[in-house]
Amino acid sequence: MRKKSFFLTLLVLISAAVMAQKENNFLPMLQERTGISSPFLYSETILTLDDQPWSVNYLSSYGERVQGQFGYDGVEQYISVKGYIANNYTLLARASFGFGNGGDEMVSAQQVEVLRDIIKKKNFIGLRLGAGLGIGLDYSNTKLLLSRIVISLKELKWSATGNMFFEKALASDRDAIDVIMSGGIHYQFSRSFLGGIEAVCEDVEGFWDEDEAEGGAKLFIGPTLNYSPVKSRLSFSLSGGPVIYATSNQNMSAAVRELPTENGLTVRAKVTYSL
């Protein structure tokens, strides 16, 4: 019941923010952009006044030879909403979905974050620095306290970003704090195509904590390709490569993670619709 109430509150928050965005109309209609607004699959960027105001993302991942909570039987999927609100704030809201072993039970996890633009840039070119807080629920209905630091650089042809994400699960059998680091760099080859490399290290605390609750520290680095048709609100992203355990143990919590819980190959795809 608590989980349903949280999810309902999250939907109301997103709806109110979108309506407020349309009423204020402080951004022009969809503008031509030399680049894809959100090319990263494992990292976030903060928005400025000159970015596209709102986007809806559908993302799905597949993991080969996986166990545990990753997507429940190897497939993960979620829907997220990202938008610029108020003055120098970015809203991130996400709902993840998974299916039980028999396919007859669906579980969900939700989280919402609000990031502040510290530099307070008004255009999409240049350095950005942001930080924020959030709350969430994982697949086991455990409450989460979230925090994220974002640094990114956007130029006409290049874009780069780095994230430091902290998660505090309010449960006695979980880690004191979970740390996830990610980053990437992309180059725009044409109006519609952009490609680069992304990397992520989940549960960094596994390097010094042998009893890390999510099975140990995991590493991924691989290519990312993006395609955005000209004059279309849709863009498509694809990434894949091997996932390596830097450390390992037998623990397996219900935390939401973006990398498989066993060595193997992962493939991730994202569809973005700009509102």
C-alpha positions in Angstrom: 0.0 0.0 0.0 2.8 2.4 0.8 4.4 1.6 -2.5 1.2 2.4 -4.4 0.9 5.7 -2.5 4.5 6.6 -3.3 4.0 5.8 -7.0 0.7 7.8 -7.1 2.5 10.8 -5.5 5.3 10.5 -8.1 2.8 10.6 -11.0 1.0 13.6 -9.5 4.3 15.4 -9.1 5.4 14.8 -12.7 1.9 15.8 -14.1 1.9 19.0 -12.1 5.4 19.9 -13.2 4.6 19.3 -16.9 1.5 21.4 -16.7 3.4 24.2 -15.0 6.0 24.0 -17.7 3.3 24.5 -20.4 1.6 27.3 -18.6 4.8 29.3 -18.0 5.9 28.7 -21.6 9.3 30.2 -20.8 10.9 28.1 -23.5 10.2 28.4 -27.2 8.8 25.6 -29.3 11.0 22.6 -30.2 14.2 24.1 -31.5 16.7 22.7 -34.0 19.6 21.3 -32.2 23.1 20.3 -33.4 23.2 17.2 -31.3 21.1 14.7 -29.4 19.8 16.1 -26.1 20.4 13.0 -23.9 22.9 10.6 -25.4 24.1 8.9 -22.2 22.6 5.6 -21.1 24.3 5.2 -17.7 24.8 8.9 -16.6 22.6 11.9 -16.1 23.2 15.6 -17.1 21.5 18.7 -15.7 19.3 20.8 -17.9 19.6 24.6 -18.6 17.0 27.1 -19.8 18.1 26.5 -23.4 17.7 22.7 -23.4 14.7 20.8 -24.5 12.3 21.2 -21.6 11.0 17.7 -21.1 11.6 14.2 -22.3 10.1 10.7 -21.7 12.5 7.8 -21.9 11.9 4.0 -22.3 15.0 1.9 -21.6 15.5 -1.8 -21.7 18.5 -3.9 -20.8 19.4 -7.6 -21.4 22.1 -9.5 -19.5 23.6 -12.8 -20.5 24.3 -15.4 -17.8 22.8 -13.3 -15.0 21.3 -14.1 -11.7 19.5 -12.2 -8.9 17.7 -8.9 -9.1 18.9 -7.7 -12.5 15.7 -7.4 -14.4 14.3 -10.6 -12.9 15.5 -13.3 -15.3 17.9 -11.1 -17.2 15.7 -8.3 -18.7 15.4 -4.9 -17.1 13.1 -2.1 -18.2 12.0 1.3 -17.0 10.3 4.5 -17.9 11.7 7.8 -16.9 10.8 11.5 -17.2 13.3 14.3 -17.2 12.6 18.0 -17.3 13.6 21.6 -16.4 11.5 23.1 -13.6 11.3 26.3 -11.6 14.7 28.1 -11.8 17.8 26.1 -12.4 16.4 22.8 -11.3 16.2 19.4 -13.1 13.6 16.8 -12.2 14.4 13.1 -12.7 11.6 10.6 -12.1 11.9 6.9 -12.8 9.9 3.7 -12.5 11.5 0.3 -13.0 9.7 -3.0 -13.7 10.6 -6.6 -13.4 8.9 -10.0 -13.6 9.3 -13.0 -11.3 10.7 -16.3 -12.3 7.3 -17.7 -13.3 6.4 -14.6 -15.3 3.2 -14.2 -13.3 4.4 -11.6 -10.8 5.4 -8.0 -11.7 7.4 -5.9 -9.2 8.3 -2.3 -9.5 10.7 0.3 -8.0 10.5 4.1 -8.1 12.7 7.0 -7.5 12.6 10.8 -7.9 15.5 13.3 -7.8 15.8 17.1 -8.0 19.2 18.5 -9.1 20.2 22.1 -8.9 22.4 23.8 -11.5 25.2 25.3 -9.4 26.8 27.3 -12.2 23.4 28.6 -13.4 24.1 28.5 -17.1 21.4 29.8 -19.5 22.6 28.0 -22.6 23.5 24.4 -23.5 27.1 25.1 -24.4 29.9 25.0 -21.8 30.6 23.5 -18.3 27.8 22.4 -16.1 27.9 21.4 -12.4 24.9 20.1 -10.4 24.0 18.4 -7.2 20.8 17.2 -5.7 18.8 14.9 -3.5 16.1 12.3 -4.0 14.0 9.5 -2.5 12.9 6.1 -3.7 11.7 2.5 -3.1 13.4 -0.6 -4.4 11.9 -3.9 -5.5 11.6 -5.1 -1.8 9.8 -1.8 -0.8 12.8 -0.6 1.1 13.0 3.2 1.4 16.0 4.9 -0.2 17.7 8.3 0.3 19.5 9.4 -2.8 22.1 12.0 -3.7 23.9 12.8 -7.0 26.8 15.0 -8.1 27.0 15.8 -11.8 29.7 17.5 -13.9 29.5 17.8 -17.6 30.8 19.7 -20.6 28.9 20.4 -23.8 30.4 21.8 -27.0 29.2 21.9 -30.5 30.6 18.5 -31.4 31.7 17.0 -28.1 29.8 16.1 -24.9 31.1 14.6 -21.7 29.7 13.9 -18.3 30.5 12.3 -15.0 28.2 11.2 -12.1 28.8 10.3 -8.5 25.6 8.7 -7.1 25.0 7.8 -3.5 22.2 5.5 -2.2 21.3 5.0 1.4 18.9 2.0 2.0 16.9 2.3 5.2 17.3 -1.4 6.1 19.5 -3.1 8.7 20.8 -5.8 6.2 22.0 -3.3 3.6 25.2 -1.3 3.2 25.8 1.9 5.2 25.9 3.6 1.8 26.1 2.5 -1.8 28.3 4.4 -4.3 28.0 4.3 -8.1 30.3 6.2 -10.5 29.7 6.6 -14.2 30.9 8.8 -17.1 31.1 9.0 -20.8 32.2 11.0 -23.8 30.5 11.4 -27.2 31.3 13.0 -30.5 28.7 14.1 -33.1 29.5 12.7 -36.5 26.5 14.3 -38.3 23.2 16.0 -37.5 21.7 12.6 -36.8 24.5 10.3 -35.5 26.6 10.5 -32.4 28.8 7.9 -30.8 31.2 7.5 -27.9 32.2 5.4 -24.9 30.6 5.1 -21.5 31.8 3.4 -18.3 30.1 2.6 -15.0 31.3 1.1 -11.7 28.5 0.0 -9.4 28.8 -0.6 -5.7 32.3 0.9 -5.4 32.3 0.1 -1.7 32.9 -3.5 -2.7 36.5 -2.7 -3.1 37.0 -2.2 0.6 33.9 -4.0 2.1 34.1 -7.8 1.6 30.4 -8.2 2.8 29.0 -5.6 0.3 25.3 -6.3 0.1 24.9 -6.4 -3.7 27.5 -9.0 -4.5 30.5 -6.8 -5.0 31.9 -4.1 -7.2 31.0 -4.4 -11.0 32.6 -2.7 -13.9 31.4 -1.9 -17.5 32.9 0.0 -20.3 31.6 -0.1 -23.9 30.6 1.9 -27.0 27.4 3.9 -27.3 25.6 4.8 -30.5 22.9 7.4 -30.9 20.6 8.2 -33.8 18.2 11.1 -34.0 16.1 11.5 -37.2 16.1 15.1 -38.6 13.0 17.1 -37.4 11.9 14.2 -35.2 11.1 14.2 -31.5 12.4 10.7 -31.2 16.0 9.6 -30.6 17.5 6.1 -30.2 20.5 4.9 -28.2 22.3 1.6 -28.0 25.2 0.3 -25.9 26.7 -3.0 -25.0 29.7 -4.9 -23.8 31.1 -7.2 -21.1 30.5 -6.7 -17.4 33.3 -7.7 -15.0 33.2 -8.3 -11.3 36.1 -6.5 -9.7 35.2 -8.1 -6.3 32.6 -10.8 -5.5 30.6 -12.4 -2.7 27.4 -14.4 -2.3 25.2 -11.5 -1.1 22.2 -10.5 -3.2 19.9 -7.7 -2.1 16.8 -6.3 -3.8 18.6 -3.1 -4.9 17.9 -1.7 -8.4 21.1 -2.0 -10.4 21.9 -1.4 -14.1 24.6 -4.1 -14.5 24.0 -7.8 -14.4 24.9 -9.6 -11.1 27.2 -12.1 -12.8 30.0 -11.9 -15.3 28.6 -11.8 -18.8 27.4 -9.6 -21.7 24.9 -6.7 -21.3 23.1 -4.8 -24.0 21.1 -1.6 -23.3 18.8 0.3 -25.6 16.9 3.6 -25.0 14.1 5.5 -26.9 13.7 9.2 -26.0 10.7 11.3 -26.9 11.2 15.1 -26.5 8.0 16.8 -25.5 
